[in-house]
Amino acid sequence: MAPMDKYAKQLYDALVNLIINLHLQKGSLTREEMYCLLNVVDMALVDKEDQGLVQVLREWQAGEPNQEIDEIIKVTLLNLDFAKPASLAAGVETICELIRYNKELGEAGTTQEPPQSE
């Protein structure tokens, strides 16, 4: 693993401090949310193998919001075992399927004709 450059290290430190502050001082994040975010930061900035997680999180963020699906994705993320590549890969696949399903729901909603008024 290549050492982080100065700016990546500063960004990493700032993100870690922010996440920990949101949990410990602000109470905005649960313990599980804090650890999940710290793991994602590690993957994104420390060149760990992420099994496509960072890309799928970008796709999720760019998609249309759906409260129910977003909650399922959040629970999936919080239950990932980041130390086990097989668990991470399965979680990424589950999130991909949920994003695909949400996209299909959106497309189905736009292709339906509005009800005709009589």
LOMARLUM-883653 format. One record per residue (C-alpha): x, y, z; residue number from 0. Coordinates in pm, whole numbers. Example, Ala and Ser with C-alpha at 12.3 -4.5 7.8 and 13.67 -1.06 7.14 Angstrom:
// LOMARLUM-883653
1230; -450; 780; 0
1367; -106; 714; 1
END
This chain:
// LOMARLUM-883653
0; 0; 0; 0
139; 338; -98; 1
162; 600; 175; 2
-96; 876; 164; 3
16; 1209; 31; 4
-2; 1513; 256; 5
-343; 1632; 131; 6
-503; 1288; 146; 7
-378; 1252; 504; 8
-524; 1591; 597; 9
-856; 1499; 437; 10
-856; 1160; 610; 11
-785; 1318; 950; 12
-1052; 1585; 901; 13
-1316; 1328; 798; 14
-1234; 1096; 1087; 15
-1251; 1386; 1334; 16
-1582; 1503; 1189; 17
-1737; 1157; 1206; 18
-1620; 1097; 1562; 19
-1741; 1444; 1665; 20
-2083; 1378; 1513; 21
-2109; 1064; 1724; 22
-1949; 1163; 2054; 23
-2029; 1531; 2091; 24
-2332; 1593; 1872; 25
-2507; 1257; 1907; 26
-2605; 1279; 1539; 27
-2466; 936; 1453; 28
-2520; 606; 1624; 29
-2217; 397; 1708; 30
-2295; 165; 1416; 31
-2327; 459; 1175; 32
-1996; 600; 1299; 33
-1811; 272; 1242; 34
-1969; 225; 901; 35
-1862; 573; 790; 36
-1512; 524; 927; 37
-1482; 201; 728; 38
-1599; 373; 410; 39
-1347; 654; 463; 40
-1073; 395; 510; 41
-1169; 226; 185; 42
-1191; 547; -12; 43
-871; 709; 112; 44
-640; 426; 218; 45
-665; 226; -105; 46
-831; -74; 55; 47
-1025; -309; -172; 48
-1384; -188; -156; 49
-1553; -447; -382; 50
-1718; -155; -567; 51
-1879; -8; -253; 52
-1768; 350; -315; 53
-1905; 343; -671; 54
-2236; 193; -563; 55
-2268; 459; -292; 56
-2220; 725; -560; 57
-2493; 564; -771; 58
-2725; 551; -471; 59
-2665; 918; -395; 60
-2728; 1019; -758; 61
-3056; 823; -781; 62
-3407; 925; -699; 63
-3480; 917; -326; 64
-3710; 645; -199; 65
-3746; 641; 178; 66
-3820; 270; 206; 67
-3534; 159; -19; 68
-3297; 411; 140; 69
-3371; 260; 482; 70
-3303; -93; 353; 71
-2973; 24; 203; 72
-2879; 194; 529; 73
-2950; -123; 730; 74
-2751; -324; 475; 75
-2454; -89; 513; 76
-2469; -95; 892; 77
-2466; -475; 893; 78
-2171; -517; 657; 79
-1863; -690; 792; 80
-1600; -471; 630; 81
-1324; -712; 735; 82
-1468; -996; 524; 83
-1447; -947; 146; 84
-1729; -1198; 84; 85
-1962; -1006; 318; 86
-1866; -679; 154; 87
-1922; -819; -196; 88
-2263; -959; -97; 89
-2362; -624; 55; 90
-2253; -437; -256; 91
-2458; -674; -473; 92
-2764; -628; -249; 93
-2731; -249; -269; 94
-2689; -269; -650; 95
-3010; -471; -674; 96
-3195; -219; -456; 97
-3072; 71; -668; 98
-3175; -115; -985; 99
-3518; -186; -836; 100
-3562; 178; -737; 101
-3465; 287; -1089; 102
-3721; 45; -1237; 103
-3987; 182; -1003; 104
-3908; 534; -1119; 105
-3916; 436; -1484; 106
-4244; 250; -1441; 107
-4395; 557; -1277; 108
-4294; 785; -1564; 109
-4423; 552; -1836; 110
-4768; 516; -1684; 111
-5027; 747; -1826; 112
-5204; 974; -1580; 113
-5562; 877; -1500; 114
-5815; 1022; -1742; 115
-6067; 1260; -1588; 116
-6423; 1208; -1695; 117
END
